[in-house]
């Protein structure tokens, strides 16, 4: 087996020639900005580099420092986050910025233990910040890194159970010097060479040492427990328009899925279908409701969603708090993608089938 020291040298030499130029990375010889490292790592959770890049650039243009982000309103952050998904990340981002300004003078701590105590920062993100921003000997293991390590050492134990072993193996490789470059090299290797479906073994700096390559079936590593099929949940959304054409919106609860974002009012989302008579009793207004043809479909990480849309003119005051918004100003609010789909469905349905 090739020694860890030799593996490190090979990977870092490869990285020095082939490192990706990413907007949150510091050029060779520069000093990393912990704020940009943290922001990018939060955005990159379960999201691709291509999707994150324009959002990252927009965020640092609007809020170039931790203090700038802490001093803005959550609504502004949620609005800027629209379309990136997993909105709990945005809420925790804002909470974390305020905690860092309050408790650490606006600069992220360099201790993994203190980092993990901050909102939205888990073990992986804490290790990534410690290594990349501060050069500490830390070993962030994301899906790309786990795949690289499983193939290098031929680990056949299925994920997620194998993760502790893979993390230990990754830690055994991490050097005391250039830990940040090594962490990013591992990420780049997994993202560009050691691909999930078609690994480019001939281009890999570790090809001679890789157990999975020697097996002849590198694409079968790592082994994963089959995912359960996503269930389907159902709900009813209420498209309410008043005389001047404005649409009624309300804010979702701070906790839970899409917490704190604006929505077109809807019932709870459950597996059982909603009888329309039952759903109408939960509508934000009393009055005649009619069902628009078709359903709105959206997929979240753990379930599919189908929403029936009921439309009505406002009759009296609403049941509960909310705001009125002109249709052409809907983009001013932090509406998640599923609610934008509801709006498009309602506007198209009303255009095709007549007004209320």
Number of C-alpha atoms within 10 A of each C-alpha: 8 10 9 13 12 11 16 18 14 14 18 20 14 17 19 12 8 13 18 14 9 11 13 20 18 16 11 10 6 8 12 19 18 20 21 22 19 22 18 22 19 20 23 17 15 12 14 12 15 9 13 17 16 11 18 21 15 13 17 17 10 14 16 14 17 23 18 15 23 22 13 14 10 19 16 13 20 26 18 18 23 19 17 19 17 20 20 17 19 24 23 17 24 21 17 22 24 22 17 20 18 13 11 11 13 18 17 24 19 18 14 21 13 12 22 16 13 19 18 19 22 15 15 18 24 26 26 26 31 27 27 28 23 19 20 21 19 25 30 25 25 18 14 18 25 25 24 28 26 28 25 21 15 18 19 15 17 15 19 11 11 17 17 11 15 22 18 13 17 21 15 12 18 23 20 13 12 16 23 26 20 26 26 21 23 26 21 18 26 22 19 17 17 26 17 19 10 10 18 15 17 11 13 18 19 22 16 14 16 22 20 24 20 14 11 9 12 24 17 14 24 24 16 14 11 8 6 7 9 12 11 17 17 20 22 26 25 29 28 26 20 16 9 7 14 18 21 24 22 18 18 17 12 12 10 10 13 21 17 20 22 23 25 23 21 22 19 14 16 14 15 10 14 18 10 15 8 10 17 20 11 17 21 23 21 17 13 13 20 15 18 18 15 12 19 22 15 16 13 12 9 11 13 16 20 21 24 22 25 22 20 19 19 21 14 10 10 15 11 8 11 16 12 15 18 15 14 9 10 17 13 11 18 23 24 22 15 20 19 17 16 23 22 12 20 24 15 13 18 15 10 10 10 8 11 12
